[in-house]
Amino acid sequence: MSQNDYVELLRNVEEALWIAWQYGCIDGGHHKMWVIDQMVRALTADSYKDWVKKYDGREYEWQTGIAP
């Protein structure tokens, strides 16, 4: 892993944690689903669509939830 890749990964983790900090306590399953989706988007960056494709087709399909 290059230094640039490592720095980008750290930024992605920080963004995901910020999303959890800001919105994770909001009630409602549909809002929590949105929080999880936003965290996955932050962590996967450009590979989000590929990640969702791998998830879909299992017992459940990926849901994006409703923004609080």
Phi, psi and omega in degrees: 000129179284166179297322178297319177297319180296316179297317178297318178299316178298320177297318180297317179295316179299319179295317179298318178293323177297318178300314179299318180297315184286320192238352186295339183266001181285131182290155176108124181301323181293329177285319178296324176299320178296317180300314179299316179300316180295323177294318178297318178301318180295319184284326183268342179051239185291346182262014181305310183299320178295320179298316180296320178302320179293326181285314181298151181092352173278203181297328181234159171259150181295134178243144181262350177071192181234129181297139178292000000 
